[in-house]
Amino acid sequence: MRDADSFDEFYRSTSVRLMRYGYAVVGDLTEAQDVVQEAYTRAWQRWRTVAAHPHPEAWMRLTVTRLAMDRWRRMARWHAYLRRAGPPDNVHPPNEDTVVVVAALRRLPVAQRQALALHYLFDLPVAEIAEETGVPVGTVTSWLSRGRAGLASALAGDGPPGTGAPPRATRVAGARPAANGVWEGNGDE
């Protein structure tokens, strides 16, 4: 029998029992699924050795137990770190300016938003942004330029970037774009 076939048969015949065992050991279904899946992955990686073991299912139970213990140790270290670190600092709600800027950013295309965030929030140079996003440097400079213009337009209340339209809340009923694309009048003139 091929390795894959024998492993498949082993999995079919033991997976339910090992899942129950993992759940009993770990006490959380999702964690148990992760631990049991990791145990099967390890068994597959050394299947010839495991298959030759006198009791392969016992090997799996031992592996599940050890993986669960590793997780408990990791969690204990994490909890100890959190206790040493103390409570987190109070996070204050964003101020009005932040809310306005974020709302304006959301009106920009994703590429422009990403370029602005990487350049101004993470202080990345244009070349590094180009490398990270997989586009030419000229494209990044274009995104930054258009993003700044769109952001300035949105923050000035000129409407959605690039449309020349006033914000929806300030449009007058009957207003329409003129031939040049600029919004004017209310239709009653």
PyMOL commands that set and color helices and strands:
alter all, ss='L'
color gray80, all
select helices_A, chain A and resi 3-26+29-45+47-52+56-85+96-106+110-121+126-133+137-155+168-170
alter helices_A, ss='H'
color red, helices_A
select strands_A, chain A and resi 176-177+183-184
alter strands_A, ss='S'
color yellow, strands_A
deselect
rebuild
show_as cartoon
